[in-house]
C-alpha cells in the first residue's frame, strides 16, 4: 500500500518533525538534520535521541533524512570531497542511531572535470564511507538528478554503476519524478512510461525504495530541477497516475517536496491520495 507524506522542517528540534507531519496529514515524512546549506551542526543530546526513537516507534511508518545540499562526493577539490565524506558519515551514523529508515543524497556534481572522473570520485568517496561504517537499520538512497550543471546519477546507467559497486550494503534508489521528467523520462504517457520501466530494470525495480513526488515547472528534457505542485506542472496528474497504478510503484512511500505555499502540502497529498484510490 502506498503511503503519502512531505518534507517537513526540523527547526527548533527534530522532535517537532512529528508534529509538523501530523499537521499536514502526512503518513511518512522527510527532514534535514541540519540547515541544508551550512556545514555546521550542534548535534543532538542522548535524551533527545531516546525521545525521537520512542516517537518513531509510535509513528510506525518510514521516515527519511535528506543529506545537506553542500555535499559533493564527486568534487575534484579534495577538501570539499573530504568534508562531504565526513558529514555523510556523521549523518549516516546518527540516522542509524535514531532508527531512521532512509538516508537520501544526491550522488554528486562533476564541476570542472569529466563525468567519468566525477563518477570515480563518487565511488571512491562511498568506498571510504562504507569501509568505515555500514548501516544496520538505515538504507542509503541515491536520488536521481535532472542532469543539471554536471549532476551525476541522472540516468539509470549511472545509478546502476554505483549500486552494483556496493552490493551487500543497505542501498537503494529514491526516484524523484521531477528530476526524471526533466532529464528526459516521459513518465506521463503510455509509451514513455513503458520505456521508463525498461530503464528502471537497469537498477532492478526492487531497488527503488521511495518516491519524491514532485511535478515539474519545466518541460520534458529541460534538465533543470524546478519543482511544481502535483498536477500543475508539465508532468500533470497522468504521470502520477502511471506510478500509483503500477503494481510495484503503488506500494512505495511518496514524499512531496513541492513549494511551501499556504496549505498546499495538504492539498498535494490529497491529490495523490485521490489518484491512488480512484
N, C-alpha and C positions, 0 to 999 in steps of 0.2 A: 504494500500500500504506500502511495506517495505521501510525503509529509511536507508541509509548506511553512516557510519561515523567512526571516530577514536578517540583514546585518544590523546590529544594534550597538549603541555607544557603551563603552566601559568606563566613561568619565566618572571620577569620584570613587569607584570601587568596582571590581569585577563582579561582585555580588549583585550590583544593580542591573546587570545584563538580563537576569531572570525577570525582574520586574518590567523592564522595557520590552522584552519579548512578549510578556503577557499582555501588555498594553495594546499591542498591535495584533494580538491573536495568533502569535507565531507558535508553531509546534516544534520547530527547530530554530536555531539561531547561530549567527557568526559574530565574532567581535575581534578587536585588536587588543593585545596585551599592553601595548604602549602606543603613543601617538605614532601613526604610520610614517611620519616624515621626520622623525628625530631618532637619534641613536640611543639616547639616554633612557634609563628605566629605573625606577625606585625599587622595583621588586615588590613582593607580597609577603606578608607575615605568615608564619606557620598556622596561626589561628584562623586567618582568612582562607588559607588553603583548605583547612579542615571544614570550614563552613561551606566553601564552594563545593567540595566533594559531596557533602551532605545534600546540598540543594540540587546538585546534578543527579544524584541518585533518585531524589524525589521527582525530578523533571522527567527522567526516563527516556528521553529522545536524543538523537545525535546533536552534538554541539561542535562547532568548528572555530578554530582560531586562524585568522589571516595574518601571514607574515608582513612585516613593515615593507612599504614600497621602496625604501632605500636599499634593500638587499639586492646585490647583483653578483651571483655566483659565476657569471660569465666574464666579469670585468678583467681587462688586461692590466689594470692598476692593482698591483699586489696588495697594497694597503687596504683598498676598498674590498677586494675579494676576501682577504683575511678577516676584515671586520664583519663582512657578511656571513662568513662561516661561523664566527664566534657568536653572533647574535642568533643565527639559525639554531645553533647547538643549545644556547641558553634557553630559547623559547621552546624548542622541542622537548628538552628535559623537563621544563616546567609544565608543558601540556600533559606529558606522561604522568607527572606527579598529581596534577589536577584530575586526571582521568578523562580528559577531553578526547573526543572521538577522532577528530581530523585536524591536521596542521597543513594549511594550504599556502602555496607560494608560487610566484611567477618564476619560471626557470632561470631567466637572466637575459641581459641585453648585450649584444656584440657591438661595443662602442669603439670605433677606430680600428677594428680588427675584422677578419673574415668570420663568417658564421661558423665555419669549421673550427677555427681557433676558439671561438666563443663556446662552442659545444664541448670542446676538450676541457675548457676551464670549468664548465658546469660539472662534468663527470669527475674531474679532479677534486672539486670542492665537495661534492656529495660523498666521494670516497673518503675524504678527510673526516667528514661529519659522521658517517656510518661506521667507520673504523674506530671512532671514539665513543659512539653511543648508538645503540639500536633500540628504538622504542618498543615497549612491551604492550602498551594499550593503543597509543595514538598512531593513526595511519597518516603518513605523509602524502599529500596530494599535490601533483603537478597540475597547475592551471594552464590550459591552452591560452595563447595570446592572439591578438589581432595581427601580429606581424608588423607592428608599427616601429619605425626607427631602430631596426636591428633586433627587435624582440624575438627570442627563440622559444621553441615549444609551440609554434604557430600551427603546426600540422601534425598528423598522427605518425608520420615517419620520425619526426624529431622526438615526439613524446615516447614512441616505442623504443627508440635507441636508448633513452635514459632509463626507462623501466627495465628493459632487458639487461642493462648493465648492473642492476641491483636486485636480481631475483633472490627471494628469500627474505628481503627486507619488507616491512609493512609499508607498501607504497601503492598508489593508485592515481586516478585522474579525476579532477574536478572540471567538468565541462561547462565553460561559460558560453551561453548561447549568443550573446552579442559579439564576443570575440570570434566565435566560429563563423558566424554570418559575415562579419566584417572582413575576415580572412578570405572567404570565398565559398564556404559550405552553404548551399542553398537549402536550408532545412525547412523552408516554408512552402515547398511544392512536393508533389508525389515523387517525381523523378529525382529531384535534388535530394530529398530525404533518403531515398533508396540508395543513391550514390554515397551519401554521407555515412550510412550504415556500413557500407563496404569499407569505407576508410577507417571507421571505428574498429573494425576487426583487426586492423594492424596492431592495435594495442590490446585487443581482446575486450569484448563487450563487458565482461565481468569485472574488468579493471576500472571501469567508470564507476565511482563510488558516490558522487554527489553532483548536483547541478547548480550553477549560478544562473538563475533565471532573470535575464535582462533583455529587453527589446533594444533595438539599435537606432540611434539617431542618424546613422549614415547608411548609404546603400550597400548592397552586396559587393564584396571585394574591395571596399574602400580602404581597408587596413588602418582604421582608426578606432580607438577604444572610446566610444561615446554611448553611454547607457541611456535608455529611454523607458518610460512606463510601459507595462505589459499591454500589448495591443495598440500602442500609439506610435510605434516606430515602423521601420521597413520590414521587420520580421512579421509583425502582425500576429493576430491570435492563431492563425493557421500553423505557424511554426511550433508553438507551444502545444497545440492540439496533437501534432505529429509525435512529439515526445511523450506527452502524457497518456496517449492512447496506445503507445508501444508497450509490448508485454514486459520488457525489461526496464526501460526508462520510466515507466509508470509505477515502479516500485521504489524509486530513489527519493532522498531528501532534496527539496528545492529551496534555495536560499536567494531571495531577491537582493539586489544591490542597486535598486532604482533610485532616482533623485528623491532626496528627503524634502518633500513639499507637503504641507498641511497633513492630511490623514491618508496620504497616498500609499503608505506601506500597507495599511489595512485594505485599501481599495485594490491594490495589485495582488495581494494574497487572495482576496475574494474572486478576482478574475481567474486566477489559476485554479482555484477550487471548482468554479463553475465549469471550466473546460474539462476538468478531470471527472467530475460527476455527471456531466451532460451526455 
